[in-house]
Each structure stands twice: as structure tokens, then as C-alpha cells.
Amino acid sequence: MVLTTYDTDEAIVRAVEAGASGYVLKDTPPDDLLDAIRRAAAGETVLSPPVAKRLVERMQAPES
């Protein structure tokens, strides 16, 4: 799982391609961060809402 301040498309895609099970931004509230860590440890894929939104937008409008 990646904990970062970077939310660029390139950073997100590189982390996921490298095998990250999650991508969470450092401004995530502490309780949500703890929940994300537990979920990632249980094998779930965890994405901060802004990261998930960026990925969906990228998939819906891929670069030409």
C-alpha cells in the first residue's frame, strides 16, 4: 500500500502497476487510514476517494 501526497495519474498508475494493493493520500483522516491499512492487510484493494475518481476518469476518457 502506498501512502503519499502525490495524486497524479502517472504516480497512481506506476504504483498500481508495481503491485501496490492500495493508494492512500496522506490527508486521509486517521480513522480512515487505519481502516485502509487493515483492509489492505486483509487482501482488499484500497484507494482514497480522489484517487479512485481519477482512475475512473482516466479509464472513461483514455488519452488518444
All heavy atoms as TSV, in Angstrom:
chain	resi	resn	atom	element	x	y	z
A	1	MET	N	N	0.847	-1.168	0.000
A	1	MET	CA	C	0.000	0.000	0.000
A	1	MET	C	C	0.889	1.226	0.000
A	1	MET	O	O	1.897	1.262	0.699
A	1	MET	CB	C	-0.900	0.004	1.234
A	1	MET	CG	C	-1.925	1.098	1.195
A	1	MET	SD	S	-3.154	0.951	2.477
A	1	MET	CE	C	-2.502	2.085	3.650
A	2	VAL	N	N	0.503	2.223	-0.786
A	2	VAL	CA	C	1.250	3.467	-0.881
A	2	VAL	C	C	0.524	4.538	-0.075
A	2	VAL	O	O	-0.684	4.709	-0.205
A	2	VAL	CB	C	1.363	3.906	-2.363
A	2	VAL	CG1	C	2.021	5.266	-2.475
A	2	VAL	CG2	C	2.131	2.867	-3.157
A	3	LEU	N	N	1.283	5.251	0.754
A	3	LEU	CA	C	0.767	6.402	1.492
A	3	LEU	C	C	1.569	7.598	0.999
A	3	LEU	O	O	2.791	7.650	1.173
A	3	LEU	CB	C	0.944	6.224	2.998
A	3	LEU	CG	C	0.514	7.393	3.873
A	3	LEU	CD1	C	-0.983	7.661	3.720
A	3	LEU	CD2	C	0.868	7.125	5.320
A	4	THR	N	N	0.908	8.542	0.370
A	4	THR	CA	C	1.624	9.604	-0.326
A	4	THR	C	C	0.831	10.893	-0.401
A	4	THR	O	O	-0.369	10.907	-0.100
A	4	THR	CB	C	1.974	9.132	-1.759
A	4	THR	OG1	O	2.764	10.117	-2.415
A	4	THR	CG2	C	0.728	8.844	-2.561
A	5	THR	N	N	1.510	11.945	-0.832
A	5	THR	CA	C	0.834	13.210	-1.116
A	5	THR	C	C	0.606	13.369	-2.607
A	5	THR	O	O	-0.106	14.272	-3.029
A	5	THR	CB	C	1.668	14.419	-0.632
A	5	THR	OG1	O	2.942	14.387	-1.274
A	5	THR	CG2	C	1.837	14.390	0.868
A	6	TYR	N	N	1.207	12.499	-3.412
A	6	TYR	CA	C	1.116	12.604	-4.869
A	6	TYR	C	C	-0.145	11.941	-5.399
A	6	TYR	O	O	-0.373	10.767	-5.145
A	6	TYR	CB	C	2.348	11.968	-5.529
A	6	TYR	CG	C	3.630	12.633	-5.123
A	6	TYR	CD1	C	4.470	12.040	-4.197
A	6	TYR	CD2	C	3.987	13.866	-5.649
A	6	TYR	CE1	C	5.647	12.657	-3.812
A	6	TYR	CE2	C	5.160	14.496	-5.268
A	6	TYR	CZ	C	5.989	13.880	-4.344
A	6	TYR	OH	O	7.143	14.501	-3.966
A	7	ASP	N	N	-0.930	12.705	-6.147
A	7	ASP	CA	C	-2.153	12.137	-6.708
A	7	ASP	C	C	-2.213	12.327	-8.218
A	7	ASP	O	O	-3.283	12.420	-8.807
A	7	ASP	CB	C	-3.395	12.696	-6.030
A	7	ASP	CG	C	-3.608	14.184	-6.293
A	7	ASP	OD1	O	-2.685	14.840	-6.814
A	7	ASP	OD2	O	-4.697	14.682	-5.979
A	8	THR	N	N	-1.041	12.363	-8.841
A	8	THR	CA	C	-1.018	12.497	-10.293
A	8	THR	C	C	-1.348	11.155	-10.942
A	8	THR	O	O	-1.112	10.097	-10.356
A	8	THR	CB	C	0.359	12.962	-10.789
A	8	THR	OG1	O	1.328	11.952	-10.478
A	8	THR	CG2	C	0.756	14.283	-10.165
A	9	ASP	N	N	-1.883	11.221	-12.146
A	9	ASP	CA	C	-2.205	9.990	-12.868
A	9	ASP	C	C	-0.979	9.094	-12.982
A	9	ASP	O	O	-1.057	7.887	-12.752
A	9	ASP	CB	C	-2.733	10.301	-14.264
A	9	ASP	CG	C	-4.117	10.912	-14.264
A	9	ASP	OD1	O	-4.743	10.985	-13.189
A	9	ASP	OD2	O	-4.579	11.317	-15.339
A	10	GLU	N	N	0.152	9.684	-13.328
A	10	GLU	CA	C	1.377	8.905	-13.516
A	10	GLU	C	C	1.783	8.182	-12.237
A	10	GLU	O	O	2.118	6.992	-12.257
A	10	GLU	CB	C	2.515	9.813	-13.969
A	10	GLU	CG	C	3.813	9.069	-14.198
A	10	GLU	CD	C	4.958	9.982	-14.595
A	10	GLU	OE1	O	4.724	11.122	-15.005
A	10	GLU	OE2	O	6.106	9.524	-14.492
A	11	ALA	N	N	1.755	8.875	-11.107
A	11	ALA	CA	C	2.153	8.268	-9.837
A	11	ALA	C	C	1.211	7.136	-9.449
A	11	ALA	O	O	1.652	6.072	-8.988
A	11	ALA	CB	C	2.196	9.322	-8.731
A	12	ILE	N	N	-0.073	7.339	-9.637
A	12	ILE	CA	C	-1.064	6.323	-9.285
A	12	ILE	C	C	-0.875	5.077	-10.146
A	12	ILE	O	O	-0.792	3.955	-9.639
A	12	ILE	CB	C	-2.499	6.877	-9.435
A	12	ILE	CG1	C	-2.732	8.029	-8.453
A	12	ILE	CG2	C	-3.525	5.776	-9.235
A	12	ILE	CD1	C	-3.947	8.879	-8.773
A	13	VAL	N	N	-0.788	5.273	-11.449
A	13	VAL	CA	C	-0.660	4.144	-12.368
A	13	VAL	C	C	0.637	3.385	-12.110
A	13	VAL	O	O	0.647	2.152	-12.081
A	13	VAL	CB	C	-0.763	4.624	-13.835
A	13	VAL	CG1	C	-0.399	3.508	-14.804
A	13	VAL	CG2	C	-2.171	5.130	-14.111
A	14	ARG	N	N	1.732	4.110	-11.898
A	14	ARG	CA	C	3.011	3.437	-11.632
A	14	ARG	C	C	2.939	2.582	-10.372
A	14	ARG	O	O	3.444	1.462	-10.338
A	14	ARG	CB	C	4.131	4.459	-11.525
A	14	ARG	CG	C	4.549	4.992	-12.876
A	14	ARG	CD	C	5.650	6.001	-12.838
A	14	ARG	NE	N	6.629	5.761	-11.789
A	14	ARG	CZ	C	7.477	6.674	-11.356
A	14	ARG	NH1	N	7.470	7.880	-11.866
A	14	ARG	NH2	N	8.338	6.376	-10.415
A	15	ALA	N	N	2.299	3.090	-9.329
A	15	ALA	CA	C	2.192	2.331	-8.083
A	15	ALA	C	C	1.359	1.071	-8.272
A	15	ALA	O	O	1.728	-0.007	-7.816
A	15	ALA	CB	C	1.594	3.207	-6.984
A	16	VAL	N	N	0.238	1.208	-8.964
A	16	VAL	CA	C	-0.636	0.050	-9.199
A	16	VAL	C	C	0.068	-0.968	-10.087
A	16	VAL	O	O	0.037	-2.179	-9.819
A	16	VAL	CB	C	-1.984	0.500	-9.800
A	16	VAL	CG1	C	-2.816	-0.696	-10.223
A	16	VAL	CG2	C	-2.750	1.356	-8.785
A	17	GLU	N	N	0.739	-0.499	-11.122
A	17	GLU	CA	C	1.475	-1.414	-11.995
A	17	GLU	C	C	2.597	-2.127	-11.253
A	17	GLU	O	O	2.928	-3.267	-11.573
A	17	GLU	CB	C	2.054	-0.655	-13.199
A	17	GLU	CG	C	1.009	-0.240	-14.200
A	17	GLU	CD	C	1.565	0.583	-15.353
A	17	GLU	OE1	O	2.676	1.160	-15.234
A	17	GLU	OE2	O	0.869	0.656	-16.382
A	18	ALA	N	N	3.160	-1.468	-10.248
A	18	ALA	CA	C	4.238	-2.069	-9.456
A	18	ALA	C	C	3.709	-3.059	-8.422
A	18	ALA	O	O	4.481	-3.720	-7.739
A	18	ALA	CB	C	5.051	-0.981	-8.768
A	19	GLY	N	N	2.377	-3.153	-8.307
A	19	GLY	CA	C	1.790	-4.138	-7.410
A	19	GLY	C	C	1.221	-3.609	-6.113
A	19	GLY	O	O	0.874	-4.388	-5.228
A	20	ALA	N	N	1.099	-2.293	-5.992
A	20	ALA	CA	C	0.525	-1.733	-4.768
A	20	ALA	C	C	-0.909	-2.219	-4.586
A	20	ALA	O	O	-1.689	-2.227	-5.528
A	20	ALA	CB	C	0.544	-0.207	-4.813
A	21	SER	N	N	-1.230	-2.617	-3.382
A	21	SER	CA	C	-2.591	-3.078	-3.086
A	21	SER	C	C	-3.507	-1.921	-2.716
A	21	SER	O	O	-4.709	-2.101	-2.548
A	21	SER	CB	C	-2.571	-4.091	-1.942
A	21	SER	OG	O	-2.073	-3.483	-0.764
A	22	GLY	N	N	-2.913	-0.754	-2.558
A	22	GLY	CA	C	-3.712	0.411	-2.228
A	22	GLY	C	C	-2.930	1.676	-2.478
A	22	GLY	O	O	-1.700	1.665	-2.608
A	23	TYR	N	N	-3.640	2.776	-2.569
A	23	TYR	CA	C	-3.042	4.081	-2.800
A	23	TYR	C	C	-3.853	5.073	-1.978
A	23	TYR	O	O	-4.997	5.376	-2.308
A	23	TYR	CB	C	-3.088	4.432	-4.286
A	23	TYR	CG	C	-2.113	5.499	-4.698
A	23	TYR	CD1	C	-0.868	5.172	-5.188
A	23	TYR	CD2	C	-2.454	6.845	-4.600
A	23	TYR	CE1	C	0.036	6.148	-5.587
A	23	TYR	CE2	C	-1.565	7.830	-4.991
A	23	TYR	CZ	C	-0.318	7.472	-5.488
A	23	TYR	OH	O	0.566	8.450	-5.877
A	24	VAL	N	N	-3.261	5.534	-0.892
A	24	VAL	CA	C	-3.974	6.377	0.063
A	24	VAL	C	C	-3.214	7.693	0.231
A	24	VAL	O	O	-1.985	7.700	0.361
A	24	VAL	CB	C	-4.108	5.656	1.422
A	24	VAL	CG1	C	-4.842	6.517	2.432
A	24	VAL	CG2	C	-4.824	4.319	1.243
A	25	LEU	N	N	-3.948	8.776	0.231
A	25	LEU	CA	C	-3.346	10.092	0.373
A	25	LEU	C	C	-3.115	10.425	1.849
A	25	LEU	O	O	-3.888	10.020	2.720
A	25	LEU	CB	C	-4.233	11.146	-0.282
A	25	LEU	CG	C	-4.477	10.921	-1.778
A	25	LEU	CD1	C	-5.443	11.965	-2.317
A	25	LEU	CD2	C	-3.169	10.927	-2.556
A	26	LYS	N	N	-2.040	11.169	2.101
A	26	LYS	CA	C	-1.657	11.480	3.477
A	26	LYS	C	C	-2.659	12.357	4.216
A	26	LYS	O	O	-2.644	12.399	5.441
A	26	LYS	CB	C	-0.278	12.141	3.505
A	26	LYS	CG	C	0.844	11.166	3.259
A	26	LYS	CD	C	2.187	11.833	3.439
A	26	LYS	CE	C	3.296	10.823	3.274
A	26	LYS	NZ	N	4.616	11.449	3.474
A	27	ASP	N	N	-3.537	13.025	3.489
A	27	ASP	CA	C	-4.529	13.850	4.184
A	27	ASP	C	C	-5.780	13.057	4.568
A	27	ASP	O	O	-6.772	13.605	5.025
A	27	ASP	CB	C	-4.904	15.079	3.356
A	27	ASP	CG	C	-5.557	14.743	2.022
A	27	ASP	OD1	O	-5.659	13.546	1.675
A	27	ASP	OD2	O	-5.964	15.689	1.316
A	28	THR	N	N	-5.706	11.734	4.414
A	28	THR	CA	C	-6.807	10.858	4.823
A	28	THR	C	C	-6.976	10.951	6.339
A	28	THR	O	O	-5.988	10.900	7.072
A	28	THR	CB	C	-6.487	9.398	4.424
A	28	THR	OG1	O	-6.336	9.344	3.002
A	28	THR	CG2	C	-7.573	8.438	4.866
A	29	PRO	N	N	-8.193	11.101	6.823
A	29	PRO	CA	C	-8.412	11.150	8.269
A	29	PRO	C	C	-7.843	9.897	8.954
A	29	PRO	O	O	-7.875	8.802	8.388
A	29	PRO	CB	C	-9.937	11.198	8.411
A	29	PRO	CG	C	-10.411	11.783	7.108
A	29	PRO	CD	C	-9.451	11.258	6.075
A	30	PRO	N	N	-7.301	10.060	10.167
A	30	PRO	CA	C	-6.645	8.944	10.862
A	30	PRO	C	C	-7.481	7.667	10.958
A	30	PRO	O	O	-6.956	6.569	10.732
A	30	PRO	CB	C	-6.351	9.512	12.252
A	30	PRO	CG	C	-6.249	10.985	12.032
A	30	PRO	CD	C	-7.235	11.295	10.933
A	31	ASP	N	N	-8.750	7.773	11.271
A	31	ASP	CA	C	-9.585	6.577	11.373
A	31	ASP	C	C	-9.728	5.874	10.030
A	31	ASP	O	O	-9.706	4.645	9.950
A	31	ASP	CB	C	-10.968	6.912	11.934
A	31	ASP	CG	C	-10.940	7.260	13.414
A	31	ASP	OD1	O	-9.961	6.901	14.095
A	31	ASP	OD2	O	-11.902	7.901	13.886
A	32	ASP	N	N	-9.851	6.663	8.966
A	32	ASP	CA	C	-9.957	6.086	7.623
A	32	ASP	C	C	-8.643	5.447	7.201
A	32	ASP	O	O	-8.629	4.412	6.532
A	32	ASP	CB	C	-10.369	7.149	6.611
A	32	ASP	CG	C	-11.781	7.659	6.836
A	32	ASP	OD1	O	-12.565	7.003	7.558
A	32	ASP	OD2	O	-12.110	8.728	6.277
A	33	LEU	N	N	-7.532	6.054	7.593
A	33	LEU	CA	C	-6.226	5.494	7.275
A	33	LEU	C	C	-6.041	4.151	7.965
A	33	LEU	O	O	-5.597	3.171	7.342
A	33	LEU	CB	C	-5.115	6.466	7.684
A	33	LEU	CG	C	-3.697	5.988	7.450
A	33	LEU	CD1	C	-3.459	5.627	5.992
A	33	LEU	CD2	C	-2.704	7.048	7.921
A	34	LEU	N	N	-6.388	4.075	9.215
A	34	LEU	CA	C	-6.287	2.815	9.949
A	34	LEU	C	C	-7.163	1.745	9.305
A	34	LEU	O	O	-6.739	0.594	9.129
A	34	LEU	CB	C	-6.683	3.023	11.411
A	34	LEU	CG	C	-6.501	1.839	12.344
A	34	LEU	CD1	C	-5.069	1.320	12.326
A	34	LEU	CD2	C	-6.896	2.224	13.752
A	35	ASP	N	N	-8.360	2.118	8.906
A	35	ASP	CA	C	-9.261	1.189	8.223
A	35	ASP	C	C	-8.651	0.729	6.898
A	35	ASP	O	O	-8.708	-0.460	6.561
A	35	ASP	CB	C	-10.619	1.848	7.982
A	35	ASP	CG	C	-11.595	0.919	7.306
A	35	ASP	OD1	O	-11.862	-0.175	7.842
A	35	ASP	OD2	O	-12.088	1.279	6.218
A	36	ALA	N	N	-8.045	1.644	6.162
A	36	ALA	CA	C	-7.420	1.294	4.883
A	36	ALA	C	C	-6.277	0.313	5.083
A	36	ALA	O	O	-6.127	-0.651	4.321
A	36	ALA	CB	C	-6.922	2.562	4.188
A	37	ILE	N	N	-5.473	0.526	6.099
A	37	ILE	CA	C	-4.364	-0.387	6.392
A	37	ILE	C	C	-4.896	-1.775	6.718
A	37	ILE	O	O	-4.392	-2.787	6.217
A	37	ILE	CB	C	-3.498	0.158	7.541
A	37	ILE	CG1	C	-2.788	1.437	7.082
A	37	ILE	CG2	C	-2.503	-0.890	8.024
A	37	ILE	CD1	C	-2.138	2.220	8.205
A	38	ARG	N	N	-5.913	-1.833	7.543
A	38	ARG	CA	C	-6.499	-3.133	7.905
A	38	ARG	C	C	-7.081	-3.836	6.682
A	38	ARG	O	O	-6.913	-5.046	6.512
A	38	ARG	CB	C	-7.573	-2.941	8.969
A	38	ARG	CG	C	-7.020	-2.603	10.314
A	38	ARG	CD	C	-8.119	-2.481	11.356
A	38	ARG	NE	N	-7.546	-2.232	12.661
A	38	ARG	CZ	C	-8.022	-1.366	13.541
A	38	ARG	NH1	N	-9.111	-0.675	13.254
A	38	ARG	NH2	N	-7.437	-1.184	14.702
A	39	ARG	N	N	-7.766	-3.088	5.836
A	39	ARG	CA	C	-8.361	-3.686	4.641
A	39	ARG	C	C	-7.287	-4.176	3.672
A	39	ARG	O	O	-7.411	-5.257	3.096
A	39	ARG	CB	C	-9.291	-2.674	3.971
A	39	ARG	CG	C	-10.551	-2.439	4.811
A	39	ARG	CD	C	-11.463	-1.354	4.295
A	39	ARG	NE	N	-11.636	-1.413	2.856
A	39	ARG	CZ	C	-11.844	-0.344	2.091
A	39	ARG	NH1	N	-11.870	0.865	2.628
A	39	ARG	NH2	N	-11.998	-0.474	0.795
A	40	ALA	N	N	-6.231	-3.397	3.494
A	40	ALA	CA	C	-5.138	-3.819	2.612
A	40	ALA	C	C	-4.464	-5.071	3.169
A	40	ALA	O	O	-4.141	-5.994	2.419
A	40	ALA	CB	C	-4.122	-2.693	2.443
A	41	ALA	N	N	-4.280	-5.115	4.477
A	41	ALA	CA	C	-3.676	-6.294	5.109
A	41	ALA	C	C	-4.553	-7.531	4.942
A	41	ALA	O	O	-4.055	-8.657	4.902
A	41	ALA	CB	C	-3.420	-6.028	6.590
A	42	ALA	N	N	-5.858	-7.320	4.798
A	42	ALA	CA	C	-6.797	-8.429	4.605
A	42	ALA	C	C	-6.907	-8.822	3.132
A	42	ALA	O	O	-7.679	-9.706	2.773
A	42	ALA	CB	C	-8.169	-8.052	5.152
A	43	GLY	N	N	-6.156	-8.134	2.266
A	43	GLY	CA	C	-6.146	-8.501	0.857
A	43	GLY	C	C	-7.028	-7.664	-0.045
A	43	GLY	O	O	-7.115	-7.932	-1.242
A	44	GLU	N	N	-7.672	-6.651	0.496
A	44	GLU	CA	C	-8.521	-5.791	-0.323
A	44	GLU	C	C	-7.688	-4.736	-1.048
A	44	GLU	O	O	-6.595	-4.384	-0.604
A	44	GLU	CB	C	-9.550	-5.064	0.544
A	44	GLU	CG	C	-10.592	-5.960	1.166
A	44	GLU	CD	C	-11.624	-5.169	1.941
A	44	GLU	OE1	O	-12.073	-4.109	1.442
A	44	GLU	OE2	O	-11.963	-5.594	3.044
A	45	THR	N	N	-8.217	-4.227	-2.135
A	45	THR	CA	C	-7.616	-3.090	-2.810
A	45	THR	C	C	-8.232	-1.839	-2.219
A	45	THR	O	O	-9.453	-1.726	-2.124
A	45	THR	CB	C	-7.888	-3.153	-4.322
A	45	THR	OG1	O	-7.329	-4.355	-4.833
A	45	THR	CG2	C	-7.287	-1.953	-5.033
A	46	VAL	N	N	-7.378	-0.907	-1.810
A	46	VAL	CA	C	-7.850	0.291	-1.122
A	46	VAL	C	C	-7.372	1.530	-1.876
A	46	VAL	O	O	-6.185	1.692	-2.116
A	46	VAL	CB	C	-7.307	0.330	0.322
A	46	VAL	CG1	C	-7.838	1.547	1.052
A	46	VAL	CG2	C	-7.643	-0.939	1.066
A	47	LEU	N	N	-8.317	2.393	-2.239
A	47	LEU	CA	C	-7.990	3.640	-2.919
A	47	LEU	C	C	-8.693	4.794	-2.211
A	47	LEU	O	O	-9.873	4.690	-1.874
A	47	LEU	CB	C	-8.463	3.605	-4.377
A	47	LEU	CG	C	-7.900	2.505	-5.262
A	47	LEU	CD1	C	-8.622	2.497	-6.596
A	47	LEU	CD2	C	-6.399	2.679	-5.448
A	48	SER	N	N	-7.964	5.884	-2.004
A	48	SER	CA	C	-8.607	7.096	-1.484
A	48	SER	C	C	-9.660	7.523	-2.495
A	48	SER	O	O	-9.464	7.367	-3.710
A	48	SER	CB	C	-7.582	8.218	-1.320
A	48	SER	OG	O	-6.726	7.974	-0.246
A	49	PRO	N	N	-10.773	8.079	-2.053
A	49	PRO	CA	C	-11.812	8.506	-3.000
A	49	PRO	C	C	-11.310	9.390	-4.140
A	49	PRO	O	O	-11.674	9.152	-5.296
A	49	PRO	CB	C	-12.839	9.217	-2.110
A	49	PRO	CG	C	-12.701	8.503	-0.792
A	49	PRO	CD	C	-11.216	8.232	-0.665
A	50	PRO	N	N	-10.437	10.388	-3.890
A	50	PRO	CA	C	-9.962	11.189	-5.024
A	50	PRO	C	C	-9.138	10.371	-6.022
A	50	PRO	O	O	-9.172	10.621	-7.222
A	50	PRO	CB	C	-9.088	12.274	-4.370
A	50	PRO	CG	C	-9.478	12.298	-2.942
A	50	PRO	CD	C	-9.956	10.921	-2.613
A	51	VAL	N	N	-8.421	9.393	-5.523
A	51	VAL	CA	C	-7.614	8.530	-6.389
A	51	VAL	C	C	-8.532	7.646	-7.232
A	51	VAL	O	O	-8.334	7.502	-8.444
A	51	VAL	CB	C	-6.636	7.678	-5.557
A	51	VAL	CG1	C	-5.947	6.634	-6.413
A	51	VAL	CG2	C	-5.621	8.572	-4.854
A	52	ALA	N	N	-9.537	7.072	-6.611
A	52	ALA	CA	C	-10.489	6.242	-7.348
A	52	ALA	C	C	-11.172	7.061	-8.438
A	52	ALA	O	O	-11.342	6.593	-9.567
A	52	ALA	CB	C	-11.525	5.655	-6.387
A	53	LYS	N	N	-11.526	8.287	-8.108
A	53	LYS	CA	C	-12.173	9.165	-9.092
A	53	LYS	C	C	-11.255	9.415	-10.284
A	53	LYS	O	O	-11.683	9.341	-11.435
A	53	LYS	CB	C	-12.563	10.486	-8.435
A	53	LYS	CG	C	-13.260	11.446	-9.368
A	53	LYS	CD	C	-13.634	12.739	-8.646
A	53	LYS	CE	C	-14.425	13.616	-9.585
A	53	LYS	NZ	N	-13.903	14.923	-9.758
A	54	ARG	N	N	-9.984	9.686	-10.019
A	54	ARG	CA	C	-9.026	9.935	-11.106
A	54	ARG	C	C	-8.876	8.710	-11.993
A	54	ARG	O	O	-8.813	8.811	-13.211
A	54	ARG	CB	C	-7.672	10.346	-10.546
A	54	ARG	CG	C	-7.666	11.742	-9.973
A	54	ARG	CD	C	-6.282	12.112	-9.496
A	54	ARG	NE	N	-5.429	12.358	-10.645
A	54	ARG	CZ	C	-5.103	13.557	-11.086
A	54	ARG	NH1	N	-5.586	14.628	-10.477
A	54	ARG	NH2	N	-4.313	13.711	-12.121
A	55	LEU	N	N	-8.811	7.526	-11.372
A	55	LEU	CA	C	-8.669	6.305	-12.163
A	55	LEU	C	C	-9.888	6.062	-13.041
A	55	LEU	O	O	-9.759	5.693	-14.209
A	55	LEU	CB	C	-8.423	5.102	-11.255
A	55	LEU	CG	C	-7.028	4.990	-10.667
A	55	LEU	CD1	C	-6.954	3.807	-9.705
A	55	LEU	CD2	C	-5.979	4.854	-11.750
A	56	VAL	N	N	-11.065	6.277	-12.500
A	56	VAL	CA	C	-12.292	6.092	-13.278
A	56	VAL	C	C	-12.327	7.085	-14.435
A	56	VAL	O	O	-12.632	6.716	-15.574
A	56	VAL	CB	C	-13.547	6.227	-12.386
A	56	VAL	CG1	C	-14.809	6.312	-13.225
A	56	VAL	CG2	C	-13.624	5.046	-11.422
A	57	GLU	N	N	-12.009	8.336	-14.157
A	57	GLU	CA	C	-11.996	9.349	-15.215
A	57	GLU	C	C	-10.987	8.991	-16.303
A	57	GLU	O	O	-11.266	9.141	-17.490
A	57	GLU	CB	C	-11.675	10.714	-14.644
A	57	GLU	CG	C	-12.807	11.312	-13.822
A	57	GLU	CD	C	-12.418	12.579	-13.094
A	57	GLU	OE1	O	-11.219	12.947	-13.065
A	57	GLU	OE2	O	-13.325	13.199	-12.510
A	58	ARG	N	N	-9.830	8.485	-15.889
A	58	ARG	CA	C	-8.801	8.099	-16.867
A	58	ARG	C	C	-9.291	6.935	-17.732
A	58	ARG	O	O	-9.052	6.894	-18.930
A	58	ARG	CB	C	-7.519	7.726	-16.144
A	58	ARG	CG	C	-6.390	7.377	-17.077
A	58	ARG	CD	C	-5.142	7.022	-16.301
A	58	ARG	NE	N	-4.135	6.549	-17.193
A	58	ARG	CZ	C	-2.951	7.125	-17.376
A	58	ARG	NH1	N	-2.652	8.211	-16.714
A	58	ARG	NH2	N	-2.082	6.621	-18.204
A	59	MET	N	N	-9.984	5.989	-17.137
A	59	MET	CA	C	-10.488	4.835	-17.880
A	59	MET	C	C	-11.634	5.241	-18.810
A	59	MET	O	O	-11.787	4.664	-19.885
A	59	MET	CB	C	-10.953	3.744	-16.917
A	59	MET	CG	C	-9.852	3.165	-16.062
A	59	MET	SD	S	-8.481	2.468	-16.992
A	59	MET	CE	C	-9.287	1.097	-17.770
A	60	GLN	N	N	-12.428	6.222	-18.421
A	60	GLN	CA	C	-13.552	6.644	-19.240
A	60	GLN	C	C	-13.122	7.519	-20.407
A	60	GLN	O	O	-13.821	7.594	-21.412
A	60	GLN	CB	C	-14.573	7.399	-18.380
A	60	GLN	CG	C	-15.297	6.492	-17.417
A	60	GLN	CD	C	-16.235	7.246	-16.490
A	60	GLN	OE1	O	-16.087	8.455	-16.281
A	60	GLN	NE2	N	-17.177	6.548	-15.917
A	61	ALA	N	N	-11.989	8.194	-20.278
A	61	ALA	CA	C	-11.503	9.083	-21.337
A	61	ALA	C	C	-10.001	8.863	-21.530
A	61	ALA	O	O	-9.204	9.721	-21.186
A	61	ALA	CB	C	-11.797	10.535	-20.975
A	62	PRO	N	N	-9.620	7.690	-22.046
A	62	PRO	CA	C	-8.182	7.422	-22.228
A	62	PRO	C	C	-7.567	8.416	-23.209
A	62	PRO	O	O	-8.247	8.934	-24.094
A	62	PRO	CB	C	-8.133	6.010	-22.767
A	62	PRO	CG	C	-9.490	5.736	-23.292
A	62	PRO	CD	C	-10.444	6.629	-22.547
A	63	GLU	N	N	-6.277	8.658	-23.003
A	63	GLU	CA	C	-5.563	9.569	-23.890
A	63	GLU	C	C	-5.502	8.988	-25.288
A	63	GLU	O	O	-5.360	7.788	-25.471
A	63	GLU	CB	C	-4.146	9.804	-23.360
A	63	GLU	CG	C	-4.134	10.498	-22.034
A	63	GLU	CD	C	-2.739	10.678	-21.486
A	63	GLU	OE1	O	-1.779	10.606	-22.270
A	63	GLU	OE2	O	-2.603	10.876	-20.285
A	64	SER	N	N	-5.603	9.842	-26.275
A	64	SER	CA	C	-5.567	9.387	-27.652
A	64	SER	C	C	-4.153	9.214	-28.129
A	64	SER	O	O	-3.251	9.813	-27.738
A	64	SER	CB	C	-6.281	10.380	-28.560
A	64	SER	OG	O	-7.603	10.524	-28.124
